Amino acid sequence: MKSLALLILVSCFFVIGCSGPGGPAQRAGAAVDNAVYKVGEGISNVGQKIEGSSKP
């Protein structure tokens, strides 16, 4: 019975802990994702400018 109560208590902590905006690793991962996306947009813009300048 004690192990069941402990299991329920631990699972509640996991549910409560996961419901927030995320931990530091999750926020860092989101920042990396955003940075990679912006770099990709920049590369795409440069590629379009190069294609535009090569047309007669």
Secondary structure, 3 states (H helix, E strand, C coil): CHHHHHHHHHHHHHHHHHCCCCCHHHHHHHHHHHHHHHHHHHHHHHHHHHHHHHCC
